[in-house]
């Protein structure tokens, strides 16, 4: 029985890494909703869907790998470190989460009811709202990384990891408590989980507070990232009628962004 649980956990983590990152964890085939459909990874995908704790673990992995660039901050110009951080983040995670930011950006500026907003999100045309939203997120993340490059290495690494962990834990919370607006990636996650499943992600996220202890910078980054993921979730409930794969992607990007900036503010003020 223990061996079976370990195998299931390994499959779930492998599925999480396959969808949420570009790390080479096996074959990958995605449909239009982003779901992994290759028969070789189908069991991993199913295990991942019912194991939201794996999303937080991916946050630790991605955050740790992306934070490596800050180790060079004592000898490399801050602007180069910030650019390197951006490259690392999107090399590790890909750009499909940014696609969610773009779609929500278009839906945010369109006039009409929820049905009209949902239709705009599925339109392949890129509007001004999408361009502005993606530009603000990328520029904001770069500026946050630029500020972190001037902080002590331990603080920069701690804030970076805590922000990523918080953003991923916010996605896990959405999977446990959210309601999908239509069939797709969003519904596959929300239908497989439940409120009690959030205990695992929460337990795995709390240790991130200690990354800059006793300074509260990492705690601020964690809380900020959680708040950042809540913003598109709250807006989607009010304006779309529920969450979708695009909302999950936007929550990840906005959560990371707000987490980085609140971590920087906490370091500056305290």
Secondary structure, DSSP 4 states (H G I P E B T S, - for coil): -HHHHHHHHHHHHHHHHHHH-----S---B-TTS-B--GGGHHHHHHHHT-THHHHHHHHHHHHHHGGGGGGTTTS-HHHHHHHHHHHHHHHH-SHHHHHHHHHHHHHH--S-HHHHHHHHH--S--HHHHHHHHHHHHHHHHHHHHHTTS-HHHHHHHHHHHHHHHHHHHHHHHHH--BSSSSHHHHHHTT--GGGHHHHHHHHHGGGGGGTTSTHHHHHHHHHHHHHHHHHHHHHHHTSSB-HHHHHHHHHHHHHHHHHHHHHHHHH-
